Amino acid sequence: MDPEQGLLFFYDIACQYSVHFQRRIGHRLPVGLDMDFAIGQFHVHGHKENCLFRFSSMFIPQSGAVIGEILESLWANLNAVTPAMRTATLAH
């Protein structure tokens, strides 16, 4: 990864996850990497008001209007295949 490119990290609880992120895995990241943390639009409205302005992609420069959560939008379609997937477990 090119450090000049930067990284926008989406996570449902990025407000809490970002607190100790650099201490935990910062030594594994490229030197000079500029990181922004974001919460997807589906979840950010359930957080505190200050999380909205700090972690919504709508307020992060150069991020644009990004939903950040593709799996939630696919759940309705994925629910139709779950009965077939049940037999793919070790218990079966």
Secondary structure, 3 states (H helix, E strand, C coil): CCCCCCEEEECCCHHHHCCCHHHHHHHHCCCCCCEEEEECHHHHCCCCHHHHHHHEHHHCCCCCCCCCCHHHHHHHHHHCCHHHHHHHCCCC
